[in-house]
């Protein structure tokens, strides 16, 4: 498999990208299609991962951007960056399941960190990950993120975030210094 990071185009999402981005995010995390990649949440959450309103909110927010990654004119990855004082929040990260495991995610997160430092002068990147996602947390740890032990509850009962298949879900804050 080729990583082909040089073939990637990074840009901020616009209104016209919303439907394609929702489809990408859903394909990476939910349903049978997500099982083609290793980031699936299909066994712990059903229902939707996001919706057009949520994606459009990020696109329109002046303190956020939805970094969109294209290869050969097709959206293959994305991530949210939100300015929060001395830190940036990294979220809504999705890589097309068919392209996972080839280095695309590493290229996207590196570019997101670079842009957050360059655009906002932040010194840390923050993210929250469902604490039972040990494989995903280990992937982030290999990229320099550290577990903080700081947990926030999963929004049970709010189906905009999915339908939990277990009762022990919570988010853990991961932090990486950007130097």
N, C-alpha and C positions, 0 to 999 in steps of 0.2 A: 504494500500500500504506500502511496506517496503522500507526503504531508502537503506539499505544494503551497506553502504559506505565501510564496511570492505571487501566486495566482489569485489571491484574495483581495477583494475590495471592501474597505471599511467606510461606512457612512452613517450619518444619523438618519433614523427612520422618519418618514413623512406619513401623512394621512393615508396616502394611496397604498402603503405597505401593510396596513393593519390586518387585513384578512389573511395575507400570506404569513405574517408573523404569528397570528393566533394558530393557524394550521401547523406551523413549525413547532411551536411550544407544545401544543397538544400532542403532536406526533412523538416528541421526545420524552414525554412523561406519562401519558395515559393510553390505555387501551392496548390492543394486541400489536398495533404498529410500533409502539414504544419498545416492545420486547426485542426488536431487532438491535437495539442499542443496549448499553449497560446502565444508563441513567434512569430507566423506567421506575415509576412509582406505582405501577399498576397493581402490585400486590398489597400496597398499604393504603392507596387512595383510588377511588373510582370517581366518575363524574368529570367535570371540567377542571383544568389547571388555570385557565384564564378565559377572558372573553374580550370581544372587540372594545367594549367600554373601558375595561382595565388597561388594555394596551394603548388605546387612544389617549387616556389620561396621562400615561407616561410620556407619550409623544408630545403632548401639548404643554406639559409642565415645564416652565422656564428653568427650574432647578434640576431637571432630569434630562436624560437623553436615552434613547433606545438605540444602541449601537447595532447596526445591521451589517451582516457579513455576506458578501456575494462571491460566488465562483461561477464563471461562465454565464453571468447575467441572472443567476438563480440564487435566491436567499437560502443560505445553508446554515446560518447560525445567527444568534443575537444575544445581547445582554443589556440589562438596564444599568445605568450609572446615575446615581442621585447624590448631589452635593449636600453634605450634612456637616457644616462647620469645618473642622480640621480633618474630617474623614469623608470618604465617598462610600456609598452603599452600592454593592454589586448584587444584582438579582435578575430574575427572569432570564436566566442563562439557559440557552437551548442550542444543541447541535443536532443536525439531522441524524436520526438513528443509523442510517446507511453509511454515514461518514465518521461515526464515533470510533475511537481507537486508533486513529491515523495521525494524531497530533493537532487536529484542528482546534480542539478545545484549549490546548496549551497556547496556541497562537492568539486565540481570541482573548483569553484572560490576560496575557502579557500586553496586548494592545490596549485593553481596557484600563489596566493599571497605568500604562504610559500616558494615556489620554487624561485620566483623572489627575495625575500629577501635573501634567502640562496645562490643563484647562483651569483647574481650581487650586493648584498648589497644595493639595492635601498630603498629609503625612501617613495616613492609614487607609486601608480598604477594609470595610466591614461587610459581612454577609450573614445570613441566617440559613441554617440547613436543618432539616428534620433530623433529630438526634439519633434515630434508629438507622439512618442511612450511613452505616459504618464505612462501606466501600467508597461512597462519594466523599465523606469527610476525609478518609485516608488520601484520596486523590488531591483534595485541596491542601492537606498537610504537606504533601510532596511538592506543592507549589509555594510553600512558605507560610501558609495560614496556620494559626494556632487556635485550638479549642480554648474557650474562656470559662466554660462551665455555667455561663449566664444563659438561663433558659427563659423563653416566653411561651405561653400556652398556644396550642394549635386552636384556630377558630372553629371549634366544633359547632355544628348547627348552621354554619354559613357555607352553603353549597357552592358559592363562588370560588371557594378554595378546594373543592372536592368533597367526596363523601368518604370519610375515614373507615377503614376496614379493621381498625384496632383502636383500643382506648388509651394507648400510652404515647400518643404523638405530642411532641413539643419541638420548638425551634431552639437550636443552640447558636449563639453568636460566635463566629469565627473572625479573627482579626489578623491582618498582615501589615507590618510597617512598610511604608513605601519610601525607600531611601535612594 
